[in-house]
Amino acid sequence: MPGKFEPKSLRKFACDVLMKAGLPAEPARVVAKGLVEADLYGHSTHGLALLPDYVDEIASGAMTKEGAPEVLSDFGAVALWDAKRLPGVWTTELAIAEAAKRARSFGLGAVCLRRSHHIACLAAFLEAPARDGLALVILSSDPSDSHVAPFGGVTPVMTPNPIAIGIPATPDPILIDVSTSITTAAMCARMRNAGTPLPGKWLLDKDGNVTDDAHVMKDGGSILPIGGIDHGHKGYGLSLMVEALTQGLGGFGRADHPTEWGASVLVLAFAPEAFGGRGAFLRQTGWLVEACAKSAVPEGKPQVRLPGQAALKRKAEAERDGLDLDDKRLGGLAGLAERFSLSPPVPR
């Protein structure tokens, strides 16, 4: 049923579904919150659209239902956890909380996760720590899959390997969430299913020809790194960095030939108090925010905005007025409601 939906009711519905599927209450609550947060920000491929897939992963045993991450190493400011295929949104939240705690003690806290399940939208993790005064960096890769070719090649080797950064600033934090490839595998799948070309020639077919046809991803094609056919060495370098700081530091990755959908993750938290001080940090970021906003733009063009500004505006509007869901997501939720004998969400 089209219309605007209360985010609170969507969180409850998603939590109820995940609990019916077998997750304990706390992981279910955290995963539900993360998925809805992604939709509030406008990241519709990484929000509630993933809920049916997560339920299928639980049912098949590919997502572990119970337990906790195992500490494999602990060196004061840094730690390595085996996430044991537990819900990735939940284990990442745990890692952020732990990294934040260590940053308060050491100035820097780092937690690396290996064998995590999928972690959904990285931007959804950033706002709360940044508003609490911590600078947060999250890197993620999936060693079980490959969509992105190294620059100059055509054989897919890596995943889109996102980098997310939450930066304390006034009045709102800067929220950066970018893939090191031009687009994501989820967006390619969406456009392919819709029979619609991508907005640009962001892909290579198996022969190395640039194309906007997402169908090539089913026939040996690959996604170009950021920078595209001309300057893709930049995205390629960043992607290699993400792979090294997630799978490399975690000691588990492509060399182990995993086959299950998941993630290798690094969380870094910085406490400005241990460096130049929170006030000094906010003074610098505040100047930068103001300078960017005042940057001259071509006639008729909108004012420059900061990363995350549009997402936070969308979130505030959706919290106030309700969240729009397309037919695809609504159909997925309706199917889950029927599967678990739950009442589907209804518009306000």
Residue pairs with C-beta under 8 A, 6 or more apart in sequence:
1 330
1 344
1 346
1 347
2 325
2 327
2 330
2 347
3 322
3 324
3 346
3 347
3 348
4 321
4 322
4 323
4 324
4 347
4 348
5 322
5 323
5 324
5 325
5 345
5 346
5 347
5 348
6 322
6 323
6 348
7 36
7 40
7 318
7 319
7 322
7 323
9 345
9 346
10 36
10 39
10 48
10 323
10 345
11 29
11 32
11 33
11 36
12 32
13 32
13 333
13 337
13 342
13 344
13 345
14 31
14 32
14 35
14 36
14 48
14 51
15 25
15 28
15 29
15 31
15 32
16 340
16 342
17 32
17 51
17 55
17 336
17 337
17 340
17 342
18 27
18 28
18 31
18 32
18 51
18 54
18 55
18 58
19 25
19 28
20 340
20 342
21 54
21 55
21 58
21 59
21 340
22 58
22 59
22 65
23 31
23 58
23 65
23 87
24 65
24 66
26 90
27 86
27 87
27 90
30 87
30 89
30 90
30 93
31 54
31 87
31 89
31 90
31 120
34 89
34 93
34 120
34 121
34 124
34 125
35 46
35 47
35 48
35 50
35 51
35 89
35 120
35 121
36 47
36 48
36 323
37 47
37 121
37 124
37 315
38 44
38 46
38 47
38 48
38 120
38 121
38 123
38 124
39 47
39 48
39 318
39 323
39 325
39 329
40 47
40 314
40 315
40 318
40 319
40 323
41 121
41 123
41 124
41 311
41 312
41 314
41 315
42 310
42 311
42 314
43 121
43 123
43 124
43 177
43 311
44 326
44 329
45 184
45 186
45 187
45 190
46 120
46 121
46 186
47 120
47 121
47 329
48 325
48 329
48 332
48 333
49 328
49 329
49 332
50 118
50 120
51 332
51 333
51 336
52 332
52 335
52 336
54 63
54 87
54 118
55 336
55 339
57 63
57 117
57 118
57 261
58 65
62 85
62 117
62 260
62 261
63 85
63 86
63 87
63 117
64 84
64 85
64 86
64 87
64 117
67 84
67 86
68 84
68 86
69 81
69 82
69 83
69 84
69 86
69 91
69 94
69 95
69 113
70 81
70 82
70 84
71 79
71 80
71 81
72 80
72 81
72 82
72 114
73 79
73 80
74 80
76 102
76 106
77 102
77 105
77 106
77 107
77 108
77 109
77 110
78 102
78 109
78 110
78 111
78 112
79 98
79 102
79 110
79 111
79 112
80 111
80 112
80 114
80 249
80 250
80 251
81 91
81 95
81 111
81 112
81 113
81 114
82 114
82 115
83 91
83 113
83 114
83 115
83 116
83 117
83 265
84 115
85 115
85 116
85 117
85 260
85 262
86 116
86 117
87 117
88 116
88 117
88 118
88 119
88 120
88 262
88 263
88 265
89 119
89 120
91 113
91 116
91 117
91 119
91 265
92 113
92 116
92 119
92 125
92 138
92 265
92 267
93 125
95 111
95 113
95 265
95 267
96 111
96 125
96 129
96 136
96 138
96 267
96 269
98 109
98 111
99 109
99 110
99 111
99 136
99 267
99 268
99 269
100 109
100 129
100 132
100 134
100 136
100 269
101 109
102 108
102 109
102 110
102 111
102 269
103 109
103 134
103 269
103 270
103 271
103 274
104 271
106 274
107 270
107 271
107 273
107 274
107 275
108 268
108 269
108 270
108 271
108 274
109 268
109 269
110 266
110 267
110 268
110 269
111 266
111 267
112 246
112 249
112 250
112 264
112 265
112 266
112 267
113 250
113 263
113 264
113 265
113 266
113 267
114 247
114 250
114 251
114 252
114 253
114 264
115 252
115 258
115 262
115 264
116 262
116 263
116 264
116 265
117 261
117 262
117 263
118 142
118 261
118 262
118 263
119 140
119 263
119 265
121 177
122 138
122 140
122 162
122 164
122 177
123 164
123 175
123 177
123 308
123 311
125 136
125 138
125 164
125 166
126 136
126 138
126 164
126 165
126 166
126 173
126 175
126 177
126 308
127 166
127 173
127 175
127 308
127 312
129 136
129 166
129 269
130 136
130 166
130 167
130 168
130 169
130 173
130 174
130 175
131 168
131 173
133 168
133 271
133 272
133 273
133 278
134 166
134 168
134 269
134 270
134 271
134 272
135 165
135 166
135 167
135 168
135 269
135 270
135 272
135 281
136 164
136 165
136 166
136 267
136 268
136 269
136 270
137 163
137 164
137 165
137 266
137 267
137 268
137 269
137 270
138 162
138 163
138 164
138 165
138 265
138 266
138 267
138 268
139 161
139 162
139 163
139 164
139 241
139 242
139 245
139 246
139 265
139 266
140 161
140 162
140 164
140 242
140 246
140 263
140 264
140 265
140 266
141 158
141 159
141 161
141 242
141 243
141 246
141 247
141 253
141 263
141 264
142 159
142 261
142 262
142 263
142 264
143 247
143 252
143 253
143 254
143 256
143 258
143 262
143 264
144 258
144 259
144 260
144 261
144 262
145 159
145 185
145 261
146 156
146 157
146 158
146 159
147 156
147 158
147 159
147 160
147 181
147 185
147 188
147 217
147 222
147 223
148 156
148 157
148 158
148 159
148 160
148 161
148 180
148 181
148 222
148 223
148 224
148 225
148 239
149 155
149 156
149 157
149 204
149 222
149 223
149 224
149 225
150 157
150 158
150 225
150 236
151 225
151 227
151 232
151 233
151 235
151 236
154 204
154 206
154 207
154 208
154 220
154 222
155 220
155 222
156 221
156 222
156 223
158 239
158 240
158 243
159 185
160 179
160 180
160 181
160 183
160 184
160 185
160 223
161 179
161 180
161 181
161 238
161 239
161 242
161 243
162 177
162 178
162 179
162 180
162 242
163 176
163 177
163 178
163 179
163 180
163 238
163 242
164 175
164 176
164 177
164 178
165 174
165 175
165 176
166 173
166 174
166 175
166 176
167 173
167 174
167 175
167 176
167 285
168 272
168 278
168 281
168 282
168 285
169 282
169 285
169 286
169 288
169 289
169 306
170 282
170 285
170 286
170 289
172 308
172 309
172 312
173 308
174 285
174 289
174 306
174 307
174 308
175 307
175 308
175 311
175 312
176 307
176 308
177 307
177 308
178 226
179 226
180 225
180 226
180 235
180 236
180 238
180 239
180 242
181 223
181 224
181 225
181 226
181 235
181 239
182 200
182 202
182 223
182 224
182 225
182 226
182 228
182 235
183 198
183 202
183 223
184 223
185 217
185 223
187 198
188 198
188 203
188 214
188 217
188 223
189 214
189 217
191 197
191 198
191 214
192 214
192 215
192 217
192 218
197 212
197 213
197 214
198 212
198 213
198 214
199 212
200 212
201 210
201 211
201 212
201 229
202 212
202 223
202 224
202 228
203 210
203 211
203 212
203 213
203 214
203 216
203 217
203 221
203 222
203 223
203 224
204 210
204 211
204 216
204 221
204 222
204 223
204 224
205 211
205 213
205 216
205 219
205 220
205 221
206 216
206 219
206 220
206 221
210 224
210 228
210 229
211 221
217 223
224 232
224 235
225 232
225 233
225 234
225 235
225 236
225 238
225 239
226 232
226 234
226 235
226 238
227 233
227 234
227 235
227 236
243 253
243 254
245 266
246 253
246 263
246 264
246 265
246 266
247 253
247 254
247 264
249 266
250 264
250 266
252 258
252 264
253 264
272 278
272 280
272 281
272 282
275 281
289 306
292 304
292 306
293 303
293 304
293 305
293 306
295 304
297 303
297 304
318 324
322 347
322 348
325 333
333 344
333 345
334 344
336 342
337 343
337 344
337 345
338 344
